[in-house]
Amino acid sequence: MGRPADLKTSAQYRLFNSHPDYKNGCAECRHCGKKSCINNNRMKTHLTECPEYQQFLITQAAERATKKRRVETGEEETSRITLGDHMTAARHLRADELAALMVYQAGLPFGFFEKPEVLAFLRALNSAYVPPKRDVLATTMLDKAWQSVKKEVDAEIDKEDELNVCFDGATNINHQRICNLSVVTRRGAFYYHNASLGPDTAGSVYTAEKITEALDVITKGRLSRINSISVDTCSTMLGSFDQFKNHTGLQHCFFIPCDPHGLQLLIKDILKYPAYASTEKATSQLIEHMHHADKQYQIFKEIQKRFPGKHHVLVAPGNTRWGTHTKAFQRIIENIGPLRVWVQDPRISSGLRGSERAKDVAHTLSDPLFLPKLIELEAIIRPISEAIEEAQHDRAHLAYVRPRWEKIYSHLKLMDQASTESWIDLWPILEARWSRQVLDIHDLAFFLLPCNIRDRKQFSEGTLNP
């Protein structure tokens, strides 16, 4: 009497008692289709090596876990796994890679594929596919995807004869001080490297050394490929560029100050000028109070509906994004009527007496000079905010910098004449900002455009003045 059949193993095969290629019958794997003679040991060995069967086991385990959870939580059952769905090992691997890239590039949580709704959707497409777990996404697959993307970026950088780089200091989500570096190529800009600054003082010499080390890696020791370096115009970055000028391999580089950053600081210079600082502070207090007093804000929204026209919410300016003050000012100007009705509403009288900030808000809205000053301040900085958007455009280049600043300064001169405030102490600050942002390279780029050469004789003789 022979050995009794292993029912668990046999269930994974199609058994044929007679077959032209096998004398004593044939066993065909239900998962990969491989055929062999009917032998329990060989059949078991094959199942341990069959990738399709191993994937089937993983899917079954996931299905049992999902079914158990549905029983415990009372969730409605969705789709069931079927033997008709099939994925080869290569196709499954490619699907895992695409799933990982989707998580990384879309900024999804690592546990995204563990959500029941996502699993139900994936099973509806192909129930044989089991998405990667969060620990795999956060470790091995993340490293593999990073290496793959870095390889592509390095290939693009190696194609370039000249590279333009920009860097700036920042802090990451762990509050670690870093200096980030991006490389600009013909294909686009790549955020390439983070240099950890650690607890050391990030002076100009230290920052320049860190950036030089990163540039040496990017260019594979050929610093002559660096064409230009773009940074903001703070003292540390300006000092760092002075260090680059003294470096043997970087003396040829152009220094390009970040124009959008300079325009942001120009708005800051105006807002922090004593004649306008109190108005900027009053608007910030008003918006902050509204965002923290939920009941009072709901009363304001109710009053707002009584006024005709489209109603907009109050928006807070972004931290260090000085151009966002324009929109914040515009929203207060649009809603000055509802705000003045709101401050006199009896339902908020007790709330306005509750804190110093609330008292300041009430005083601001009752001040007859607040609105005229706010309107003036918004009119001053609005063209600068529009210039920031122009400077951030993909088609912006160096030749546009000088005419952009000239246009802004013509506007500021008109606002100085129309203003009731004295700008005597403000103009030296504005001129210092101009000298930091508008350099000789901007003049050269401006006059290299044929449309800007008014006198070709002067240009050829080198006597053309900007």
Secondary structure, DSSP 8 states (H G I E B T S, - for coil): ------HHHHTTEEEES-BTTBTT-EEEETTT--EEES-HHHHHHHHHH-HHHHHHHHHHHHHHHHHHHHHHHT--------TT----HHHHHHHHHHHHHHHHHHT--TTGGGSHHHHHHHHHH-TT-----HHHHTTHHHHHHHHHHHHHHHHHHHH-SSEEEEEEEEE-TT--EEEEEEEEETTEEEEEEEEE-TTS---HHHHHHHHHHHHHHHTTT-GGGEEEEEE--SHHHHHHHHHHHTSTTTTT-EEEE-HHHHHHHHHHHHHTSHHHHHHHHHHHHHHHHHHH-HHHHHHHHHHHTTSSS---------TT-GGGHHHHHHHHHHTHHHHHHHHT-GGGHHHHTS-HHHHHHHHHHH-TTHHHHHHHHHHHHHHHHHHHHHHTSTT--GGGHHHHHHHHHHHHHHHHHH-SS--TTHHHHHHHHHHHH--HHHHHHHHHSGGG-S-HHHHHHT----
